[in-house]
Amino acid sequence: VFSFFPDTQYPGVWPLSNMTRAQHMVGDHERELEFANLGLERFPGHERFFSYKAGALAALGETDEAISWLETAYEQRRAWLVPCMRMPLIFDNLRDDPRFKDIEHRMGLPEYPR
């Protein structure tokens, strides 16, 4: 994954998190998913990678699995889920799904403005 790091020891959670989000923004969702999985493996307790993985899966059309990751993040009370639910683009293709709306409702969030 990180061929540009010769020692394969990635320096930390924040650069990996930022690179994961950047892959989403440029539309490389396969790589985004790869980075999110790596983040979950290397930093299993870190908040962002749950939502980032769900976002990558949603972008790849894996709606059921994306919702499952959102449910897990909700059940575990992952704090980063709240801002991610409101970020433009990440979950746009899930916003009309009744299961997504149910998670929003249970979180006490108003419907996302269109």
Buried (B, 14 or more C-beta within 10 A) or exposed (E): EBEEEEEEEBEEBEEBBEBBBEBBEEEBBEBBBBBBBBBBEBBEEBBBBBBBBBBBBBBBEBBEBBBBBBBBBBEEEBEBBBEBBBEEEBBBBBBEBEBBBEBBEEEEBEEBEE
